[in-house]
């Protein structure tokens, strides 16, 4: 009984190149409207971007992305449609019971993909997974963590 547990813990703690995980407990609605809140907004008509600063929180369905600064890139020729969001500084992505932290993130709104970079920490209940980057498909709830992956699994946890 002890041997399988030790083997699982050793394998979980061994750094790996990539690890696939489920994220958010369920799929996020990537067709839901994107709600943006911040203390400040600066719009650049020339390049079709906007910069949000101060307590930035972006929500879409059950997903929340927060950061110190977010640059909104609009679709070419359509200032009403967001193409992507680039977040930097204290980035947190929360979906369902799962949360991830990183230094930066890019959210491809149309594709429903979020890429977190820089000291990524994924928390799922009491379990923790770290790595250099994490790519999350919000439509399927699947995530992949890459680069110096490390897992800490709590005994008896799911």
C-alpha positions as CSV (number, residue, x, y, z in Angstrom):
1,X,0.0,0.0,0.0
2,X,2.8,2.4,0.8
3,X,4.8,1.6,-2.3
4,X,2.2,2.8,-4.9
5,X,1.9,6.1,-2.9
6,X,5.6,6.6,-2.8
7,X,5.9,5.9,-6.5
8,X,3.2,8.4,-7.3
9,X,4.8,11.1,-5.1
10,X,8.2,10.6,-6.7
11,X,6.8,10.7,-10.2
12,X,4.7,13.8,-9.3
13,X,7.7,15.7,-7.9
14,X,10.0,14.9,-10.8
15,X,10.4,17.8,-13.2
16,X,9.1,17.1,-16.6
17,X,9.0,18.8,-20.0
18,X,5.2,19.1,-20.2
19,X,2.1,18.0,-18.1
20,X,-1.5,17.9,-19.3
21,X,-4.1,18.9,-16.8
22,X,-7.8,19.8,-16.6
23,X,-8.5,23.5,-15.8
24,X,-11.6,25.1,-14.5
25,X,-13.6,22.0,-13.6
26,X,-15.8,22.7,-16.6
27,X,-15.7,24.5,-19.9
28,X,-15.9,28.3,-19.9
29,X,-18.3,30.0,-22.2
30,X,-16.0,31.6,-24.8
31,X,-19.0,33.1,-26.6
32,X,-20.1,35.1,-23.5
33,X,-19.5,38.9,-23.6
34,X,-16.1,40.1,-22.3
35,X,-16.5,42.4,-19.3
36,X,-13.6,44.8,-18.5
37,X,-13.1,46.8,-15.3
38,X,-10.2,49.0,-14.3
39,X,-9.3,52.2,-12.6
40,X,-7.9,53.8,-15.8
41,X,-8.3,53.5,-19.6
42,X,-6.2,55.0,-22.3
43,X,-7.3,54.5,-25.9
44,X,-5.0,54.8,-28.9
45,X,-7.0,55.3,-32.1
46,X,-3.9,55.2,-34.3
47,X,-3.0,51.6,-33.6
48,X,-6.4,50.3,-32.5
49,X,-5.4,49.4,-28.9
50,X,-6.5,50.4,-25.4
51,X,-4.5,50.1,-22.1
52,X,-6.2,49.4,-18.8
53,X,-4.3,50.0,-15.5
54,X,-5.2,49.7,-11.8
55,X,-7.2,46.8,-10.4
56,X,-7.9,45.4,-13.9
57,X,-10.4,42.5,-13.9
58,X,-11.6,40.9,-17.1
59,X,-14.5,38.5,-17.0
60,X,-16.1,36.1,-19.5
61,X,-18.7,33.7,-18.2
62,X,-17.2,32.0,-15.2
63,X,-13.6,33.0,-16.1
64,X,-11.8,35.9,-14.4
65,X,-8.4,37.4,-15.4
66,X,-6.8,40.1,-13.3
67,X,-3.6,42.0,-13.7
68,X,-1.8,45.3,-13.0
69,X,-2.0,46.3,-16.7
70,X,-3.9,44.9,-19.7
71,X,-3.5,46.0,-23.3
72,X,-6.6,45.3,-25.5
73,X,-5.9,44.7,-29.2
74,X,-9.0,45.1,-31.3
75,X,-9.7,43.2,-34.5
76,X,-8.3,44.9,-37.6
77,X,-10.9,47.3,-38.9
78,X,-13.4,46.5,-36.1
79,X,-13.1,48.6,-32.9
80,X,-16.1,46.7,-31.5
81,X,-14.4,43.3,-31.5
82,X,-11.5,42.3,-29.2
83,X,-8.8,40.2,-30.8
84,X,-6.6,39.6,-27.8
85,X,-5.7,40.8,-24.3
86,X,-2.1,41.1,-23.1
87,X,-1.9,41.1,-19.3
88,X,1.3,41.9,-17.3
89,X,2.0,42.1,-13.6
90,X,0.4,40.0,-10.9
91,X,-1.6,38.0,-13.4
92,X,-4.3,35.7,-12.0
93,X,-6.6,33.4,-14.0
94,X,-9.5,31.9,-12.1
95,X,-12.0,29.4,-13.6
96,X,-14.3,27.3,-11.4
97,X,-12.3,25.9,-8.5
98,X,-8.9,26.4,-10.2
99,X,-6.6,29.4,-10.1
100,X,-3.3,30.1,-11.9
101,X,-0.8,32.9,-11.3
102,X,1.9,34.2,-13.6
103,X,4.0,37.2,-14.6
104,X,2.1,37.7,-17.9
105,X,-0.7,36.3,-20.0
106,X,-2.1,36.6,-23.5
107,X,-5.8,35.8,-24.1
108,X,-6.8,35.0,-27.7
109,X,-10.4,35.9,-27.3
110,X,-11.7,34.4,-30.6
111,X,-9.9,31.1,-30.1
112,X,-10.5,30.9,-26.3
113,X,-6.9,30.2,-25.6
114,X,-4.9,31.8,-22.7
115,X,-1.1,31.5,-22.5
116,X,0.4,32.3,-19.1
117,X,4.2,32.9,-18.9
118,X,6.7,33.4,-16.1
119,X,6.7,31.4,-12.9
120,X,3.3,29.9,-13.4
121,X,1.6,28.4,-10.4
122,X,-1.6,26.4,-10.8
123,X,-3.6,25.6,-7.7
124,X,-6.3,22.9,-7.8
125,X,-7.7,22.4,-4.3
126,X,-4.7,21.6,-2.1
127,X,-2.6,20.4,-5.1
128,X,-0.1,22.7,-6.7
129,X,1.6,22.5,-10.2
130,X,4.3,24.9,-11.3
131,X,6.1,25.5,-14.6
132,X,7.4,28.1,-17.0
133,X,4.3,28.4,-19.2
134,X,0.8,27.2,-19.2
135,X,-1.6,27.1,-22.2
136,X,-5.3,26.8,-21.4
137,X,-8.1,26.2,-23.9
138,X,-11.1,27.7,-22.1
139,X,-13.5,26.0,-24.6
140,X,-12.4,22.4,-23.6
141,X,-11.0,23.1,-20.1
142,X,-7.7,21.4,-21.1
143,X,-4.3,22.9,-20.1
144,X,-0.7,22.1,-20.7
145,X,2.1,23.2,-18.4
146,X,5.6,23.3,-19.8
147,X,9.2,23.9,-18.7
148,X,10.5,22.7,-15.4
149,X,7.2,21.3,-14.3
150,X,6.8,20.4,-10.6
151,X,3.8,18.9,-8.9
152,X,2.9,18.8,-5.2
153,X,0.0,16.4,-4.5
154,X,-1.6,16.2,-1.1
155,X,-2.3,12.6,0.1
156,X,-6.0,11.8,-0.1
157,X,-6.6,14.8,-2.6
158,X,-8.1,14.4,-6.0
